[in-house]
Amino acid sequence: MTEEKKSMVPKLRFPGFNETWEQRELSSLSELITKGTSPLGNGNDGDINFIKVENLDSFSGKILSCSKVSKEEHLTYLRRSILYKGDTLFSIAGTLGRTAIVPEDILPANTNQALAIIRTKNQDPRFLFTALKSRTVTDFIKKNPTVGAQPNLSLAQVTANA
């Protein structure tokens, strides 16, 4: 990427802000970008919230009702996709681009492979939520899905372009 694209003088200026904007890849702002896993069980047995794409409200980003998984499965087989307060969820399979911030009141929780989990280093998750809902990201999704049985985005595409 050229230096010209990395640093841009914004048209909109905020009081006290005189610097150029700096474009960054999501990976440089994140401590984790991964995705969930499908649970072994088919049922709704357990006490741990299990979030799927259809549980994310496409407009507000709120997490609606959830399935459940067992605590044992959550802590063993699904341990790499344990969710934390402030994690950003971004749908990468099926309905692309749904976004949510994990609230504390839904924890403990986990998710499946259709949702990317983005844990930022020190950024406000609301900033990332807004960026992922932007026209730039929406246009990217429309132009770049990996088409198979259902549209999806790879974690590499999310990391490099969101």
N, C-alpha and C positions, 0 to 999 in steps of 0.2 A: 504494500500500500504506500502511496506517495506521501511525502511530508505535508503536501498541500491538503490531502484528504484528512490526515491525522489532526491537524490544527486548523480550526476555522474561526474567523471572527464572527460572532453571532450578530444577527440583525437586531434581535431583542436584547437590550442591555438592562441589567439590574443595578440599582444604586450600589456603589462601592465595588462593582465587578468590572474590571478593565482588561482582564486577560482574554486569551483565545480559548475556545472550547478545545478539549482534547478528546479524540475518539479512542476508545479502548475496547479490547475484546472482553467478553464476559468472563472468560477464564482468568483474566488478570485481576478481576474483582471478586472472585469466588474461591472459597476454600473447598467446595465440593460441587460437582455436577455429575449426577448419576441418574439412574431410573430404578423403578421398583421391580418386583418379581411377582409372578402369579403364585398365589398360595396353593399349597398341596391339596387342601380340602375344598370340596365344592359347596359345602354348607355355609351357614351364617352362624357358625358355632364359635363363641368366644366373647371376650370382653373388650378387645382392642379394635378401635375404629380402622376400617380399611377403605381408603378413598380411591374411587375410580373417576374417569373423565366425566361420566354422567352425573357425578355428585357435585360438580363445579357449575355454579350458575354462570352462564356465558356473559352476562352483562355486569353483574356486581362483583363477581369473583368470590362470592361466599360459598362455603362448603355446606352443602345440604345434607340430607340423610346419608348414612354410610352403611356398608356391610360390616361384618365383624370377622375377626380371626382370633385364634387362641393366643394366649400370652406365650405359650411355649413356642409356637410357630413364629410369632413376632420376634422373639429373642434368639431364635436359632436360624431357621431357613430364610427368614425375611430380614435378618439383622442389618444388612447393608442399606435397607430402605426405611429404617426407622426415622420418623419425622420429628423435627424439633420446632419449637415456637419461632416464627419468622422465616421458616423455609418458604421458598417460592415454588409452587407447582405450575408446570407448563405442559399442556397436552401435546404429545408428539406422535400420537397414533389415533386413527379414527377421526374424530372432530379435532382439528389442529388449532392450537393457539389459545385454548381456554387457560386462564391464569387465576391463581389464588395464592393468598398468603396464609400459612398455617397458623391459626390462633391457638393460644394456650388451652382454651377450654375444650378443644377437641382431642387433646393428647391424653393417653398415648395413642399413636396412630401410625399407620403404614400405608403404602400405596403399591400399585402394580406398574408394569413396564410401559404402559401407555402415558405415564406422567413422568416428566423429567423433574428431578429434585435439584433446586439450585440454592445453595447455602452461601451467602455472601460473607466476605471477611468483615468489613465494618460499614457496609452501606445500609441505608434505611431500605427495608424490603419494599416500601411503598414506591420508592424511586424505580426499582427494578420492575415492579408490577406495572407502573405507568409506561415504562419503556417497552415492555413486552406487549402492551395493548396498543402501541403506537401504529400509525399508518405505515411507517417504514417496515416494521416487523410483519404486519398484516400483508403488505404487498409482497414481502419476501416469501411468506408462507404460500401465497397464491401462485407464485412463479416457480417455487422450488421443491414441491413435495416429491418424495421418493414414492413412485406409484407401484403398488403391488396389489394384494388382495384388498387392502385399504390404504389410503394415503397416510404417510408418516414422515417425520423429520428425524434424522439421526442426531445423536448427542453431539457429534462433531459439527453439524450445521448449527445447532443451538449455541454451542460454545463459541464458534467463530463469528457468527452473524447477528446474534441478538444484542 
